[in-house]
Amino acid sequence: MRAFGAYANGFSEIGAEFDGANIPDRRKELAPAHYAEHPQRWPDAGAAIVGDCCEVGTTHIAVLRGIV
Protein backbone atom coordinates (compact mmCIF):
# COMPACT_ATOMS: atom_id res chain seq x y z
CA MET A 1 0.00 0.00 0.00
CA ARG A 2 1.23 3.49 -0.80
CA ALA A 3 1.61 5.97 2.03
CA PHE A 4 -0.66 8.97 1.85
CA GLY A 5 -1.24 12.08 3.87
CA ALA A 6 -4.06 14.48 4.59
CA TYR A 7 -4.43 18.09 5.66
CA ALA A 8 -7.34 20.35 6.47
CA ASN A 9 -8.23 23.98 6.80
CA GLY A 10 -8.82 25.43 10.24
CA PHE A 11 -12.33 26.58 9.51
CA SER A 12 -15.72 24.98 9.11
CA GLU A 13 -17.26 24.08 5.80
CA ILE A 14 -18.40 26.94 3.59
CA GLY A 15 -21.92 26.23 2.40
CA ALA A 16 -23.17 25.83 -1.14
CA GLU A 17 -24.18 29.49 -1.17
CA PHE A 18 -20.49 30.52 -1.31
CA ASP A 19 -19.92 32.78 -4.28
CA GLY A 20 -16.23 33.58 -3.79
CA ALA A 21 -16.77 36.81 -1.85
CA ASN A 22 -16.59 37.69 1.83
CA ILE A 23 -15.03 34.44 2.96
CA PRO A 24 -14.39 35.64 6.54
CA ASP A 25 -18.08 36.49 6.91
CA ARG A 26 -19.20 33.01 5.84
CA ARG A 27 -17.01 30.69 7.84
CA LYS A 28 -16.36 29.86 11.45
CA GLU A 29 -12.80 29.42 12.67
CA LEU A 30 -12.19 26.14 14.45
CA ALA A 31 -10.60 26.25 17.89
CA PRO A 32 -7.55 23.97 18.19
CA ALA A 33 -9.35 21.23 20.14
CA HIS A 34 -12.29 21.20 17.71
CA TYR A 35 -9.94 21.12 14.71
CA ALA A 36 -8.06 18.16 16.22
CA GLU A 37 -11.25 16.08 16.40
CA HIS A 38 -11.10 15.59 12.64
CA PRO A 39 -7.48 14.73 11.73
CA GLN A 40 -6.95 12.54 14.79
CA ARG A 41 -8.97 9.86 12.96
CA TRP A 42 -6.87 9.94 9.79
CA PRO A 43 -4.01 7.65 10.95
CA ASP A 44 -6.58 4.94 11.68
CA ALA A 45 -7.76 5.35 8.09
CA GLY A 46 -4.20 4.82 6.87
CA ALA A 47 -2.73 8.33 6.65
CA ALA A 48 1.02 8.29 7.27
CA ILE A 49 1.31 12.09 7.21
CA VAL A 50 -1.04 14.58 8.86
CA GLY A 51 -0.53 18.20 7.93
CA ASP A 52 -2.25 21.53 8.05
CA CYS A 53 -3.51 24.24 5.74
CA CYS A 54 -5.20 27.64 5.93
CA GLU A 55 -5.99 29.11 9.36
CA VAL A 56 -4.16 26.35 11.23
CA GLY A 57 -1.53 27.66 13.59
CA THR A 58 1.04 26.37 16.03
CA THR A 59 -1.55 25.93 18.78
CA HIS A 60 -3.65 23.70 16.52
CA ILE A 61 -0.60 21.58 15.71
CA ALA A 62 0.42 21.33 19.37
CA VAL A 63 -3.02 19.98 20.31
CA LEU A 64 -3.00 17.59 17.36
CA ARG A 65 0.52 16.39 18.14
CA GLY A 66 -0.58 15.48 21.66
CA ILE A 67 -3.32 13.28 20.23
CA VAL A 68 -1.87 11.61 17.12
mmCIF file of the N, C-alpha and C atoms, coordinates in Angstrom:
data_MODEL
# 
_entry.id   MODEL 
# 
loop_
_atom_site.group_PDB 
_atom_site.id 
_atom_site.type_symbol 
_atom_site.label_atom_id 
_atom_site.label_alt_id 
_atom_site.label_comp_id 
_atom_site.label_asym_id 
_atom_site.label_entity_id 
_atom_site.label_seq_id 
_atom_site.pdbx_PDB_ins_code 
_atom_site.Cartn_x 
_atom_site.Cartn_y 
_atom_site.Cartn_z 
_atom_site.occupancy 
_atom_site.B_iso_or_equiv 
_atom_site.pdbx_formal_charge 
_atom_site.auth_seq_id 
_atom_site.auth_comp_id 
_atom_site.auth_asym_id 
_atom_site.auth_atom_id 
_atom_site.pdbx_PDB_model_num 
ATOM 1   N N  . MET A 1 1  ? 0.840   -1.179 0.000  1.00 0.00 ? 1  MET A N  1 
ATOM 2   C CA . MET A 1 1  ? 0.000   0.000  0.000  1.00 0.00 ? 1  MET A CA 1 
ATOM 3   C C  . MET A 1 1  ? 0.884   1.241  0.000  1.00 0.00 ? 1  MET A C  1 
ATOM 4   N N  . ARG A 1 2  ? 0.502   2.222  -0.770 1.00 0.00 ? 2  ARG A N  1 
ATOM 5   C CA . ARG A 1 2  ? 1.234   3.491  -0.799 1.00 0.00 ? 2  ARG A CA 1 
ATOM 6   C C  . ARG A 1 2  ? 0.870   4.327  0.418  1.00 0.00 ? 2  ARG A C  1 
ATOM 7   N N  . ALA A 1 3  ? 1.859   5.027  0.933  1.00 0.00 ? 3  ALA A N  1 
ATOM 8   C CA . ALA A 1 3  ? 1.607   5.966  2.027  1.00 0.00 ? 3  ALA A CA 1 
ATOM 9   C C  . ALA A 1 3  ? 0.889   7.188  1.475  1.00 0.00 ? 3  ALA A C  1 
ATOM 10  N N  . PHE A 1 4  ? -0.002  7.727  2.252  1.00 0.00 ? 4  PHE A N  1 
ATOM 11  C CA . PHE A 1 4  ? -0.658  8.965  1.848  1.00 0.00 ? 4  PHE A CA 1 
ATOM 12  C C  . PHE A 1 4  ? -0.816  9.860  3.066  1.00 0.00 ? 4  PHE A C  1 
ATOM 13  N N  . GLY A 1 5  ? -1.065  11.108 2.805  1.00 0.00 ? 5  GLY A N  1 
ATOM 14  C CA . GLY A 1 5  ? -1.245  12.076 3.866  1.00 0.00 ? 5  GLY A CA 1 
ATOM 15  C C  . GLY A 1 5  ? -2.530  12.850 3.667  1.00 0.00 ? 5  GLY A C  1 
ATOM 16  N N  . ALA A 1 6  ? -2.858  13.659 4.656  1.00 0.00 ? 6  ALA A N  1 
ATOM 17  C CA . ALA A 1 6  ? -4.059  14.477 4.588  1.00 0.00 ? 6  ALA A CA 1 
ATOM 18  C C  . ALA A 1 6  ? -3.807  15.777 5.343  1.00 0.00 ? 6  ALA A C  1 
ATOM 19  N N  . TYR A 1 7  ? -4.511  16.817 4.946  1.00 0.00 ? 7  TYR A N  1 
ATOM 20  C CA . TYR A 1 7  ? -4.434  18.087 5.663  1.00 0.00 ? 7  TYR A CA 1 
ATOM 21  C C  . TYR A 1 7  ? -5.761  18.806 5.511  1.00 0.00 ? 7  TYR A C  1 
ATOM 22  N N  . ALA A 1 8  ? -6.044  19.665 6.464  1.00 0.00 ? 8  ALA A N  1 
ATOM 23  C CA . ALA A 1 8  ? -7.337  20.345 6.472  1.00 0.00 ? 8  ALA A CA 1 
ATOM 24  C C  . ALA A 1 8  ? -7.173  21.819 6.800  1.00 0.00 ? 8  ALA A C  1 
ATOM 25  N N  . ASN A 1 9  ? -8.158  22.576 6.418  1.00 0.00 ? 9  ASN A N  1 
ATOM 26  C CA . ASN A 1 9  ? -8.228  23.982 6.803  1.00 0.00 ? 9  ASN A CA 1 
ATOM 27  C C  . ASN A 1 9  ? -8.696  24.082 8.246  1.00 0.00 ? 9  ASN A C  1 
ATOM 28  N N  . GLY A 1 10 ? -8.415  25.200 8.859  1.00 0.00 ? 10 GLY A N  1 
ATOM 29  C CA . GLY A 1 10 ? -8.815  25.427 10.241 1.00 0.00 ? 10 GLY A CA 1 
ATOM 30  C C  . GLY A 1 10 ? -10.132 26.156 10.366 1.00 0.00 ? 10 GLY A C  1 
ATOM 31  N N  . PHE A 1 11 ? -11.018 25.957 9.408  1.00 0.00 ? 11 PHE A N  1 
ATOM 32  C CA . PHE A 1 11 ? -12.335 26.583 9.510  1.00 0.00 ? 11 PHE A CA 1 
ATOM 33  C C  . PHE A 1 11 ? -13.397 25.606 9.036  1.00 0.00 ? 11 PHE A C  1 
ATOM 34  N N  . SER A 1 12 ? -14.612 25.872 9.448  1.00 0.00 ? 12 SER A N  1 
ATOM 35  C CA . SER A 1 12 ? -15.719 24.983 9.114  1.00 0.00 ? 12 SER A CA 1 
ATOM 36  C C  . SER A 1 12 ? -16.056 25.071 7.635  1.00 0.00 ? 12 SER A C  1 
ATOM 37  N N  . GLU A 1 13 ? -16.860 24.142 7.198  1.00 0.00 ? 13 GLU A N  1 
ATOM 38  C CA . GLU A 1 13 ? -17.263 24.083 5.795  1.00 0.00 ? 13 GLU A CA 1 
ATOM 39  C C  . GLU A 1 13 ? -17.974 25.364 5.374  1.00 0.00 ? 13 GLU A C  1 
ATOM 40  N N  . ILE A 1 14 ? -17.690 25.807 4.174  1.00 0.00 ? 14 ILE A N  1 
ATOM 41  C CA . ILE A 1 14 ? -18.398 26.937 3.593  1.00 0.00 ? 14 ILE A CA 1 
ATOM 42  C C  . ILE A 1 14 ? -19.535 26.347 2.781  1.00 0.00 ? 14 ILE A C  1 
ATOM 43  N N  . GLY A 1 15 ? -20.740 26.808 3.024  1.00 0.00 ? 15 GLY A N  1 
ATOM 44  C CA . GLY A 1 15 ? -21.917 26.226 2.401  1.00 0.00 ? 15 GLY A CA 1 
ATOM 45  C C  . GLY A 1 15 ? -21.991 26.424 0.901  1.00 0.00 ? 15 GLY A C  1 
ATOM 46  N N  . ALA A 1 16 ? -22.962 25.791 0.312  1.00 0.00 ? 16 ALA A N  1 
ATOM 47  C CA . ALA A 1 16 ? -23.170 25.832 -1.137 1.00 0.00 ? 16 ALA A CA 1 
ATOM 48  C C  . ALA A 1 16 ? -23.458 27.236 -1.647 1.00 0.00 ? 16 ALA A C  1 
ATOM 49  N N  . GLU A 1 17 ? -23.874 28.118 -0.754 1.00 0.00 ? 17 GLU A N  1 
ATOM 50  C CA . GLU A 1 17 ? -24.185 29.490 -1.174 1.00 0.00 ? 17 GLU A CA 1 
ATOM 51  C C  . GLU A 1 17 ? -22.927 30.334 -1.410 1.00 0.00 ? 17 GLU A C  1 
ATOM 52  N N  . PHE A 1 18 ? -21.743 29.784 -1.128 1.00 0.00 ? 18 PHE A N  1 
ATOM 53  C CA . PHE A 1 18 ? -20.492 30.518 -1.307 1.00 0.00 ? 18 PHE A CA 1 
ATOM 54  C C  . PHE A 1 18 ? -20.328 30.962 -2.752 1.00 0.00 ? 18 PHE A C  1 
ATOM 55  N N  . ASP A 1 19 ? -20.062 32.245 -2.937 1.00 0.00 ? 19 ASP A N  1 
ATOM 56  C CA . ASP A 1 19 ? -19.917 32.777 -4.284 1.00 0.00 ? 19 ASP A CA 1 
ATOM 57  C C  . ASP A 1 19 ? -18.527 33.366 -4.532 1.00 0.00 ? 19 ASP A C  1 
ATOM 58  N N  . GLY A 1 20 ? -17.590 33.099 -3.619 1.00 0.00 ? 20 GLY A N  1 
ATOM 59  C CA . GLY A 1 20 ? -16.229 33.584 -3.794 1.00 0.00 ? 20 GLY A CA 1 
ATOM 60  C C  . GLY A 1 20 ? -15.955 34.925 -3.133 1.00 0.00 ? 20 GLY A C  1 
ATOM 61  N N  . ALA A 1 21 ? -16.944 35.512 -2.496 1.00 0.00 ? 21 ALA A N  1 
ATOM 62  C CA . ALA A 1 21 ? -16.770 36.810 -1.854 1.00 0.00 ? 21 ALA A CA 1 
ATOM 63  C C  . ALA A 1 21 ? -16.999 36.692 -0.351 1.00 0.00 ? 21 ALA A C  1 
ATOM 64  N N  . ASN A 1 22 ? -16.367 37.568 0.380  1.00 0.00 ? 22 ASN A N  1 
ATOM 65  C CA . ASN A 1 22 ? -16.594 37.690 1.825  1.00 0.00 ? 22 ASN A CA 1 
ATOM 66  C C  . ASN A 1 22 ? -16.372 36.394 2.593  1.00 0.00 ? 22 ASN A C  1 
ATOM 67  N N  . ILE A 1 23 ? -15.310 35.707 2.288  1.00 0.00 ? 23 ILE A N  1 
ATOM 68  C CA . ILE A 1 23 ? -15.033 34.442 2.956  1.00 0.00 ? 23 ILE A CA 1 
ATOM 69  C C  . ILE A 1 23 ? -15.050 34.579 4.485  1.00 0.00 ? 23 ILE A C  1 
ATOM 70  N N  . PRO A 1 24 ? -14.380 35.575 5.074  1.00 0.00 ? 24 PRO A N  1 
ATOM 71  C CA . PRO A 1 24 ? -14.389 35.638 6.545  1.00 0.00 ? 24 PRO A CA 1 
ATOM 72  C C  . PRO A 1 24 ? -15.790 35.761 7.140  1.00 0.00 ? 24 PRO A C  1 
ATOM 73  N N  . ASP A 1 25 ? -16.722 36.317 6.407  1.00 0.00 ? 25 ASP A N  1 
ATOM 74  C CA . ASP A 1 25 ? -18.081 36.486 6.911  1.00 0.00 ? 25 ASP A CA 1 
ATOM 75  C C  . ASP A 1 25 ? -18.898 35.207 6.805  1.00 0.00 ? 25 ASP A C  1 
ATOM 76  N N  . ARG A 1 26 ? -18.411 34.212 6.104  1.00 0.00 ? 26 ARG A N  1 
ATOM 77  C CA . ARG A 1 26 ? -19.203 33.010 5.843  1.00 0.00 ? 26 ARG A CA 1 
ATOM 78  C C  . ARG A 1 26 ? -18.603 31.747 6.419  1.00 0.00 ? 26 ARG A C  1 
ATOM 79  N N  . ARG A 1 27 ? -17.595 31.888 7.258  1.00 0.00 ? 27 ARG A N  1 
ATOM 80  C CA . ARG A 1 27 ? -17.009 30.690 7.840  1.00 0.00 ? 27 ARG A CA 1 
ATOM 81  C C  . ARG A 1 27 ? -16.760 30.907 9.323  1.00 0.00 ? 27 ARG A C  1 
ATOM 82  N N  . LYS A 1 28 ? -16.624 29.834 10.020 1.00 0.00 ? 28 LYS A N  1 
ATOM 83  C CA . LYS A 1 28 ? -16.363 29.862 11.449 1.00 0.00 ? 28 LYS A CA 1 
ATOM 84  C C  . LYS A 1 28 ? -15.001 29.225 11.688 1.00 0.00 ? 28 LYS A C  1 
ATOM 85  N N  . GLU A 1 29 ? -14.122 29.959 12.357 1.00 0.00 ? 29 GLU A N  1 
ATOM 86  C CA . GLU A 1 29 ? -12.800 29.421 12.665 1.00 0.00 ? 29 GLU A CA 1 
ATOM 87  C C  . GLU A 1 29 ? -12.940 28.300 13.688 1.00 0.00 ? 29 GLU A C  1 
ATOM 88  N N  . LEU A 1 30 ? -12.163 27.248 13.512 1.00 0.00 ? 30 LEU A N  1 
ATOM 89  C CA . LEU A 1 30 ? -12.191 26.137 14.448 1.00 0.00 ? 30 LEU A CA 1 
ATOM 90  C C  . LEU A 1 30 ? -11.136 26.331 15.528 1.00 0.00 ? 30 LEU A C  1 
ATOM 91  N N  . ALA A 1 31 ? -11.544 26.210 16.765 1.00 0.00 ? 31 ALA A N  1 
ATOM 92  C CA . ALA A 1 31 ? -10.602 26.250 17.886 1.00 0.00 ? 31 ALA A CA 1 
ATOM 93  C C  . ALA A 1 31 ? -9.693  25.023 17.773 1.00 0.00 ? 31 ALA A C  1 
ATOM 94  N N  . PRO A 1 32 ? -8.485  25.087 18.324 1.00 0.00 ? 32 PRO A N  1 
ATOM 95  C CA . PRO A 1 32 ? -7.546  23.970 18.188 1.00 0.00 ? 32 PRO A CA 1 
ATOM 96  C C  . PRO A 1 32 ? -8.120  22.609 18.585 1.00 0.00 ? 32 PRO A C  1 
ATOM 97  N N  . ALA A 1 33 ? -8.822  22.526 19.705 1.00 0.00 ? 33 ALA A N  1 
ATOM 98  C CA . ALA A 1 33 ? -9.353  21.234 20.137 1.00 0.00 ? 33 ALA A CA 1 
ATOM 99  C C  . ALA A 1 33 ? -10.427 20.725 19.175 1.00 0.00 ? 33 ALA A C  1 
ATOM 100 N N  . HIS A 1 34 ? -11.240 21.610 18.657 1.00 0.00 ? 34 HIS A N  1 
ATOM 101 C CA . HIS A 1 34 ? -12.285 21.203 17.710 1.00 0.00 ? 34 HIS A CA 1 
ATOM 102 C C  . HIS A 1 34 ? -11.649 20.761 16.390 1.00 0.00 ? 34 HIS A C  1 
ATOM 103 N N  . TYR A 1 35 ? -10.657 21.493 15.926 1.00 0.00 ? 35 TYR A N  1 
ATOM 104 C CA . TYR A 1 35 ? -9.937  21.119 14.712 1.00 0.00 ? 35 TYR A CA 1 
ATOM 105 C C  . TYR A 1 35 ? -9.359  19.710 14.847 1.00 0.00 ? 35 TYR A C  1 
ATOM 106 N N  . ALA A 1 36 ? -8.746  19.430 15.996 1.00 0.00 ? 36 ALA A N  1 
ATOM 107 C CA . ALA A 1 36 ? -8.057  18.156 16.215 1.00 0.00 ? 36 ALA A CA 1 
ATOM 108 C C  . ALA A 1 36 ? -8.998  16.958 16.205 1.00 0.00 ? 36 ALA A C  1 
ATOM 109 N N  . GLU A 1 37 ? -10.289 17.190 16.429 1.00 0.00 ? 37 GLU A N  1 
ATOM 110 C CA . GLU A 1 37 ? -11.250 16.082 16.405 1.00 0.00 ? 37 GLU A CA 1 
ATOM 111 C C  . GLU A 1 37 ? -11.278 15.394 15.040 1.00 0.00 ? 37 GLU A C  1 
ATOM 112 N N  . HIS A 1 38 ? -11.005 16.137 13.984 1.00 0.00 ? 38 HIS A N  1 
ATOM 113 C CA . HIS A 1 38 ? -11.097 15.591 12.637 1.00 0.00 ? 38 HIS A CA 1 
ATOM 114 C C  . HIS A 1 38 ? -9.836  14.827 12.228 1.00 0.00 ? 38 HIS A C  1 
ATOM 115 N N  . PRO A 1 39 ? -8.660  15.464 12.203 1.00 0.00 ? 39 PRO A N  1 
ATOM 116 C CA . PRO A 1 39 ? -7.479  14.732 11.728 1.00 0.00 ? 39 PRO A CA 1 
ATOM 117 C C  . PRO A 1 39 ? -6.974  13.643 12.664 1.00 0.00 ? 39 PRO A C  1 
ATOM 118 N N  . GLN A 1 40 ? -7.418  13.618 13.904 1.00 0.00 ? 40 GLN A N  1 
ATOM 119 C CA . GLN A 1 40 ? -6.955  12.542 14.791 1.00 0.00 ? 40 GLN A CA 1 
ATOM 120 C C  . GLN A 1 40 ? -7.426  11.177 14.315 1.00 0.00 ? 40 GLN A C  1 
ATOM 121 N N  . ARG A 1 41 ? -8.461  11.133 13.481 1.00 0.00 ? 41 ARG A N  1 
ATOM 122 C CA . ARG A 1 41 ? -8.973  9.858  12.961 1.00 0.00 ? 41 ARG A CA 1 
ATOM 123 C C  . ARG A 1 41 ? -8.233  9.396  11.708 1.00 0.00 ? 41 ARG A C  1 
ATOM 124 N N  . TRP A 1 42 ? -7.498  10.260 11.071 1.00 0.00 ? 42 TRP A N  1 
ATOM 125 C CA . TRP A 1 42 ? -6.872  9.936  9.794  1.00 0.00 ? 42 TRP A CA 1 
ATOM 126 C C  . TRP A 1 42 ? -5.829  8.827  9.865  1.00 0.00 ? 42 TRP A C  1 
ATOM 127 N N  . PRO A 1 43 ? -4.965  8.768  10.901 1.00 0.00 ? 43 PRO A N  1 
ATOM 128 C CA . PRO A 1 43 ? -4.007  7.651  10.949 1.00 0.00 ? 43 PRO A CA 1 
ATOM 129 C C  . PRO A 1 43 ? -4.701  6.289  10.981 1.00 0.00 ? 43 PRO A C  1 
ATOM 130 N N  . ASP A 1 44 ? -5.838  6.203  11.660 1.00 0.00 ? 44 ASP A N  1 
ATOM 131 C CA . ASP A 1 44 ? -6.584  4.936  11.678 1.00 0.00 ? 44 ASP A CA 1 
ATOM 132 C C  . ASP A 1 44 ? -7.117  4.570  10.290 1.00 0.00 ? 44 ASP A C  1 
ATOM 133 N N  . ALA A 1 45 ? -7.295  5.588  9.455  1.00 0.00 ? 45 ALA A N  1 
ATOM 134 C CA . ALA A 1 45 ? -7.763  5.355  8.088  1.00 0.00 ? 45 ALA A CA 1 
ATOM 135 C C  . ALA A 1 45 ? -6.591  5.087  7.139  1.00 0.00 ? 45 ALA A C  1 
ATOM 136 N N  . GLY A 1 46 ? -5.365  5.147  7.669  1.00 0.00 ? 46 GLY A N  1 
ATOM 137 C CA . GLY A 1 46 ? -4.200  4.820  6.872  1.00 0.00 ? 46 GLY A CA 1 
ATOM 138 C C  . GLY A 1 46 ? -3.275  5.972  6.535  1.00 0.00 ? 46 GLY A C  1 
ATOM 139 N N  . ALA A 1 47 ? -3.590  7.182  6.960  1.00 0.00 ? 47 ALA A N  1 
ATOM 140 C CA . ALA A 1 47 ? -2.726  8.329  6.653  1.00 0.00 ? 47 ALA A CA 1 
ATOM 141 C C  . ALA A 1 47 ? -1.404  8.211  7.402  1.00 0.00 ? 47 ALA A C  1 
ATOM 142 N N  . ALA A 1 48 ? -0.317  8.338  6.668  1.00 0.00 ? 48 ALA A N  1 
ATOM 143 C CA . ALA A 1 48 ? 1.017   8.293  7.270  1.00 0.00 ? 48 ALA A CA 1 
ATOM 144 C C  . ALA A 1 48 ? 1.511   9.689  7.612  1.00 0.00 ? 48 ALA A C  1 
ATOM 145 N N  . ILE A 1 49 ? 0.915   10.700 7.005  1.00 0.00 ? 49 ILE A N  1 
ATOM 146 C CA . ILE A 1 49 ? 1.307   12.092 7.205  1.00 0.00 ? 49 ILE A CA 1 
ATOM 147 C C  . ILE A 1 49 ? 0.042   12.888 7.484  1.00 0.00 ? 49 ILE A C  1 
ATOM 148 N N  . VAL A 1 50 ? 0.071   13.681 8.539  1.00 0.00 ? 50 VAL A N  1 
ATOM 149 C CA . VAL A 1 50 ? -1.044  14.576 8.857  1.00 0.00 ? 50 VAL A CA 1 
ATOM 150 C C  . VAL A 1 50 ? -0.482  15.981 8.872  1.00 0.00 ? 50 VAL A C  1 
ATOM 151 N N  . GLY A 1 51 ? -1.024  16.843 8.037  1.00 0.00 ? 51 GLY A N  1 
ATOM 152 C CA . GLY A 1 51 ? -0.527  18.201 7.931  1.00 0.00 ? 51 GLY A CA 1 
ATOM 153 C C  . GLY A 1 51 ? -1.587  19.230 8.230  1.00 0.00 ? 51 GLY A C  1 
ATOM 154 N N  . ASP A 1 52 ? -1.330  20.436 7.780  1.00 0.00 ? 52 ASP A N  1 
ATOM 155 C CA . ASP A 1 52 ? -2.255  21.530 8.047  1.00 0.00 ? 52 ASP A CA 1 
ATOM 156 C C  . ASP A 1 52 ? -2.324  22.457 6.841  1.00 0.00 ? 52 ASP A C  1 
ATOM 157 N N  . CYS A 1 53 ? -3.316  23.297 6.834  1.00 0.00 ? 53 CYS A N  1 
ATOM 158 C CA . CYS A 1 53 ? -3.510  24.239 5.739  1.00 0.00 ? 53 CYS A CA 1 
ATOM 159 C C  . CYS A 1 53 ? -3.979  25.576 6.317  1.00 0.00 ? 53 CYS A C  1 
ATOM 160 N N  . CYS A 1 54 ? -4.770  26.279 5.591  1.00 0.00 ? 54 CYS A N  1 
ATOM 161 C CA . CYS A 1 54 ? -5.205  27.638 5.934  1.00 0.00 ? 54 CYS A CA 1 
ATOM 162 C C  . CYS A 1 54 ? -5.832  27.736 7.317  1.00 0.00 ? 54 CYS A C  1 
ATOM 163 N N  . GLU A 1 55 ? -5.458  28.772 8.038  1.00 0.00 ? 55 GLU A N  1 
ATOM 164 C CA . GLU A 1 55 ? -5.993  29.114 9.357  1.00 0.00 ? 55 GLU A CA 1 
ATOM 165 C C  . GLU A 1 55 ? -5.603  28.135 10.461 1.00 0.00 ? 55 GLU A C  1 
ATOM 166 N N  . VAL A 1 56 ? -4.661  27.249 10.199 1.00 0.00 ? 56 VAL A N  1 
ATOM 167 C CA . VAL A 1 56 ? -4.162  26.345 11.228 1.00 0.00 ? 56 VAL A CA 1 
ATOM 168 C C  . VAL A 1 56 ? -2.834  26.912 11.721 1.00 0.00 ? 56 VAL A C  1 
ATOM 169 N N  . GLY A 1 57 ? -2.734  27.082 13.025 1.00 0.00 ? 57 GLY A N  1 
ATOM 170 C CA . GLY A 1 57 ? -1.528  27.664 13.594 1.00 0.00 ? 57 GLY A CA 1 
ATOM 171 C C  . GLY A 1 57 ? -0.797  26.695 14.508 1.00 0.00 ? 57 GLY A C  1 
ATOM 172 N N  . THR A 1 58 ? 0.208   27.210 15.172 1.00 0.00 ? 58 THR A N  1 
ATOM 173 C CA . THR A 1 58 ? 1.040   26.369 16.031 1.00 0.00 ? 58 THR A CA 1 
ATOM 174 C C  . THR A 1 58 ? 0.253   25.763 17.190 1.00 0.00 ? 58 THR A C  1 
ATOM 175 N N  . THR A 1 59 ? -0.741  26.476 17.697 1.00 0.00 ? 59 THR A N  1 
ATOM 176 C CA . THR A 1 59 ? -1.552  25.932 18.785 1.00 0.00 ? 59 THR A CA 1 
ATOM 177 C C  . THR A 1 59 ? -2.362  24.739 18.306 1.00 0.00 ? 59 THR A C  1 
ATOM 178 N N  . HIS A 1 60 ? -2.910  24.830 17.094 1.00 0.00 ? 60 HIS A N  1 
ATOM 179 C CA . HIS A 1 60 ? -3.647  23.702 16.519 1.00 0.00 ? 60 HIS A CA 1 
ATOM 180 C C  . HIS A 1 60 ? -2.734  22.482 16.409 1.00 0.00 ? 60 HIS A C  1 
ATOM 181 N N  . ILE A 1 61 ? -1.542  22.688 15.915 1.00 0.00 ? 61 ILE A N  1 
ATOM 182 C CA . ILE A 1 61 ? -0.603  21.585 15.711 1.00 0.00 ? 61 ILE A CA 1 
ATOM 183 C C  . ILE A 1 61 ? -0.174  20.993 17.051 1.00 0.00 ? 61 ILE A C  1 
ATOM 184 N N  . ALA A 1 62 ? 0.034   21.834 18.051 1.00 0.00 ? 62 ALA A N  1 
ATOM 185 C CA . ALA A 1 62 ? 0.421   21.327 19.374 1.00 0.00 ? 62 ALA A CA 1 
ATOM 186 C C  . ALA A 1 62 ? -0.659  20.423 19.951 1.00 0.00 ? 62 ALA A C  1 
ATOM 187 N N  . VAL A 1 63 ? -1.920  20.806 19.815 1.00 0.00 ? 63 VAL A N  1 
ATOM 188 C CA . VAL A 1 63 ? -3.019  19.979 20.311 1.00 0.00 ? 63 VAL A CA 1 
ATOM 189 C C  . VAL A 1 63 ? -3.070  18.670 19.521 1.00 0.00 ? 63 VAL A C  1 
ATOM 190 N N  . LEU A 1 64 ? -2.963  18.768 18.207 1.00 0.00 ? 64 LEU A N  1 
ATOM 191 C CA . LEU A 1 64 ? -3.004  17.586 17.364 1.00 0.00 ? 64 LEU A CA 1 
ATOM 192 C C  . LEU A 1 64 ? -1.833  16.656 17.674 1.00 0.00 ? 64 LEU A C  1 
ATOM 193 N N  . ARG A 1 65 ? -0.669  17.215 17.863 1.00 0.00 ? 65 ARG A N  1 
ATOM 194 C CA . ARG A 1 65 ? 0.518   16.393 18.142 1.00 0.00 ? 65 ARG A CA 1 
ATOM 195 C C  . ARG A 1 65 ? 0.358   15.612 19.442 1.00 0.00 ? 65 ARG A C  1 
ATOM 196 N N  . GLY A 1 66 ? -0.347  16.182 20.395 1.00 0.00 ? 66 GLY A N  1 
ATOM 197 C CA . GLY A 1 66 ? -0.578  15.478 21.661 1.00 0.00 ? 66 GLY A CA 1 
ATOM 198 C C  . GLY A 1 66 ? -1.555  14.331 21.532 1.00 0.00 ? 66 GLY A C  1 
ATOM 199 N N  . ILE A 1 67 ? -2.311  14.299 20.428 1.00 0.00 ? 67 ILE A N  1 
ATOM 200 C CA . ILE A 1 67 ? -3.324  13.276 20.228 1.00 0.00 ? 67 ILE A CA 1 
ATOM 201 C C  . ILE A 1 67 ? -2.840  12.182 19.292 1.00 0.00 ? 67 ILE A C  1 
ATOM 202 N N  . VAL A 1 68 ? -2.253  12.564 18.168 1.00 0.00 ? 68 VAL A N  1 
ATOM 203 C CA . VAL A 1 68 ? -1.869  11.608 17.116 1.00 0.00 ? 68 VAL A CA 1 
ATOM 204 C C  . VAL A 1 68 ? -0.572  10.920 17.482 1.00 0.00 ? 68 VAL A C  1 
# 
